[in-house]
Amino acid sequence: MTLILATKTGKPLTSKLPLPAVRRKAPMETRYQCGFTLLELLLVLGIAAMMAMLIGPGISSLDSPGFNAQVREATGLLNHARRMAVVQGGTTRVEFIVNPPDAGNSNGRDEPETADPSVVGRWVSVETELDYTDSTGRQSPVQEQLSIEFYPEGGSSGGTLEFSQDSRRLKLSIDPFSGRVERLDENDD
């Protein structure tokens, strides 16, 4: 680096010395930096907070894939029964079985045989509690078995099924007039 200095005569003086040798050393250049600046700490904390916001909800839902699968299965059975009632022109039913007698011996998925052709599907509880609110507003826990009927004109016996497992709760509403099945969020009443 060359330093160009102007004199009173207007002729430039050049020096072959590097700039730091010409300047006086500042006290900060002789000290070594120990630690982090406040800006660096805030940046790291901000990144950690964003990661926690993204990862947090994923971790809380890891314990309930079985619960979500059971609710999806129940929704599929109800929609299938509704379609079958309209297509076949007869009444169809879906049975909900809670606390099956052989639940301790197997996985609880063995469906009992039936000769009733109106039963198009069975949902068997696996550690999930079920409450039923009929279309008149009476709520009762399902102890053993519950049947939801669908009629050929599209209607149903209606009601609301509330599934619960540990702290998770989810409701399925079945319209008595149209037979439509609607999944309600955990916060909806």
C-alpha positions as CSV (number, residue, x, y, z in Angstrom):
1,M,0.0,0.0,0.0
2,T,1.2,3.5,-0.8
3,L,0.4,6.5,1.2
4,I,0.1,9.8,-0.7
5,L,0.6,12.9,1.3
6,A,0.0,16.4,0.0
7,T,2.5,19.1,0.9
8,K,2.3,22.9,0.8
9,T,4.1,22.9,-2.5
10,G,1.5,20.7,-4.1
11,K,3.9,17.9,-4.8
12,P,2.7,14.6,-3.4
13,L,4.9,12.7,-1.1
14,T,4.6,9.0,-1.2
15,S,5.6,6.6,1.5
16,K,6.1,2.9,1.1
17,L,5.0,2.2,4.6
18,P,1.8,0.3,5.1
19,L,-1.2,2.2,6.6
20,P,-1.3,0.6,10.0
21,A,2.4,1.6,10.6
22,V,1.6,5.2,9.9
23,R,-1.5,5.3,12.1
24,R,-1.4,5.1,15.7
25,K,-2.6,1.8,17.1
26,A,-6.1,2.0,18.6
27,P,-6.5,0.3,22.0
28,M,-9.2,-2.1,20.6
29,E,-6.8,-3.6,18.1
30,T,-4.5,-4.9,20.8
31,R,-7.2,-6.7,22.7
32,Y,-8.5,-10.1,21.8
33,Q,-12.3,-10.6,21.5
34,C,-13.7,-12.9,24.1
35,G,-17.4,-13.9,23.9
36,F,-20.2,-12.9,21.6
37,T,-21.8,-9.6,20.8
38,L,-25.4,-8.9,21.8
39,L,-26.4,-8.9,18.1
40,E,-25.0,-12.4,17.6
41,L,-26.8,-13.7,20.7
42,L,-30.1,-12.2,19.6
43,L,-29.7,-13.7,16.1
44,V,-29.1,-17.2,17.5
45,L,-32.0,-16.9,19.9
46,G,-34.3,-15.8,17.1
47,I,-33.3,-18.8,14.9
48,A,-33.9,-21.2,17.9
49,A,-37.3,-19.7,18.5
50,M,-38.3,-20.1,14.8
51,M,-37.1,-23.7,14.9
52,A,-39.1,-24.4,18.0
53,M,-42.3,-23.0,16.4
54,L,-41.9,-25.2,13.4
55,I,-40.9,-28.4,15.2
56,G,-43.2,-28.1,18.3
57,P,-46.5,-28.9,16.7
58,G,-45.0,-31.9,14.9
59,I,-43.7,-33.4,18.1
60,S,-47.1,-33.1,19.9
61,S,-48.9,-35.0,17.1
62,L,-46.4,-37.9,17.1
63,D,-48.2,-39.7,19.9
64,S,-51.6,-39.8,18.1
65,P,-51.2,-41.3,14.6
66,G,-53.2,-44.3,15.8
67,F,-56.0,-42.0,17.0
68,N,-56.1,-40.1,13.7
69,A,-56.2,-43.4,11.8
70,Q,-59.1,-44.6,13.8
71,V,-61.1,-41.5,13.2
72,R,-60.3,-41.6,9.5
73,E,-61.5,-45.3,9.4
74,A,-64.7,-44.4,11.1
75,T,-65.3,-41.5,8.7
76,G,-64.7,-43.8,5.7
77,L,-67.1,-46.4,7.1
78,L,-69.8,-43.9,7.6
79,N,-69.4,-42.4,4.1
80,H,-69.4,-45.9,2.6
81,A,-72.6,-46.9,4.4
82,R,-74.3,-43.7,3.2
83,R,-73.4,-44.4,-0.4
84,M,-74.4,-48.1,-0.2
85,A,-77.8,-47.2,1.2
86,V,-78.5,-44.9,-1.7
87,V,-77.1,-47.2,-4.4
88,Q,-78.8,-50.4,-3.0
89,G,-82.0,-48.7,-2.1
90,G,-82.1,-50.2,1.4
91,T,-81.1,-49.4,5.0
92,T,-77.5,-49.9,5.9
93,R,-75.7,-49.7,9.2
94,V,-72.3,-49.2,10.7
95,E,-71.6,-50.8,14.0
96,F,-69.2,-49.1,16.5
97,I,-67.8,-51.7,19.0
98,V,-66.1,-50.3,22.1
99,N,-64.2,-52.5,24.6
100,P,-64.5,-55.8,22.6
101,P,-64.4,-58.9,24.8
102,D,-61.3,-60.3,23.0
103,A,-59.3,-57.0,23.2
104,G,-56.9,-58.4,25.7
105,N,-56.1,-61.5,23.6
106,S,-55.6,-59.9,20.2
107,N,-55.3,-56.5,18.6
108,G,-59.1,-56.0,18.7
109,R,-59.5,-55.9,14.9
110,D,-61.1,-59.3,14.5
111,E,-64.6,-58.6,13.3
112,P,-67.4,-60.9,14.6
113,E,-69.3,-62.7,11.9
114,T,-72.9,-61.6,11.3
115,A,-75.7,-62.7,9.1
116,D,-77.2,-59.2,8.9
117,P,-76.7,-57.9,5.3
118,S,-77.5,-54.3,6.4
119,V,-74.3,-54.1,8.3
120,V,-71.7,-52.8,5.8
121,G,-68.9,-52.0,8.3
122,R,-67.7,-52.3,11.8
123,W,-65.4,-50.0,13.7
124,V,-63.6,-51.6,16.6
125,S,-62.1,-49.4,19.3
126,V,-58.4,-49.6,20.0
127,E,-57.8,-47.7,23.3
128,T,-60.3,-45.0,22.1
129,E,-63.4,-43.9,24.1
130,L,-66.5,-43.1,22.2
131,D,-69.5,-40.8,23.3
132,Y,-72.6,-40.5,21.2
133,T,-75.0,-37.5,21.2
134,D,-78.2,-38.3,19.3
135,S,-80.2,-35.8,17.2
136,T,-82.3,-34.8,20.2
137,G,-79.2,-33.7,22.2
138,R,-78.9,-36.6,24.6
139,Q,-75.3,-37.6,25.2
140,S,-74.2,-41.0,26.5
141,P,-70.9,-42.9,26.5
142,V,-70.9,-46.0,24.3
143,Q,-70.3,-48.9,26.6
144,E,-70.3,-51.9,24.1
145,Q,-71.9,-51.3,20.8
146,L,-73.6,-48.5,18.8
147,S,-75.3,-48.7,15.3
148,I,-75.7,-45.7,13.0
149,E,-78.3,-46.3,10.2
150,F,-78.4,-44.8,6.8
151,Y,-81.6,-44.7,4.7
152,P,-82.1,-45.0,0.9
153,E,-83.3,-41.5,0.5
154,G,-80.0,-40.2,1.9
155,G,-81.0,-39.5,5.5
156,S,-79.5,-41.2,8.6
157,S,-80.2,-41.8,12.3
158,G,-77.9,-38.8,12.8
159,G,-76.0,-37.6,15.8
160,T,-72.5,-36.7,16.9
161,L,-69.7,-39.2,17.7
162,E,-67.0,-37.9,20.0
163,F,-63.8,-39.9,19.9
164,S,-61.3,-39.4,22.8
165,Q,-57.9,-40.8,23.6
166,D,-55.8,-39.4,26.4
167,S,-56.0,-35.6,25.9
168,R,-57.1,-35.8,22.2
169,R,-60.8,-35.3,21.3
170,L,-62.4,-35.2,17.9
171,K,-66.1,-35.1,16.8
172,L,-67.8,-36.5,13.8
173,S,-71.2,-34.9,13.1
174,I,-73.7,-37.0,11.1
175,D,-76.6,-34.9,9.6
176,P,-79.9,-36.7,10.1
177,F,-81.4,-35.3,6.9
178,S,-78.6,-35.6,4.4
179,G,-76.5,-38.2,6.0
180,R,-73.4,-36.2,5.5
181,V,-70.5,-36.8,7.8
182,E,-68.6,-33.7,8.9
183,R,-65.4,-33.8,10.9
184,L,-65.3,-31.1,13.6
185,D,-62.0,-29.8,15.1
186,E,-61.1,-30.4,18.7
187,N,-62.0,-26.9,19.6
188,D,-65.5,-26.9,18.0
189,D,-68.5,-27.7,20.2
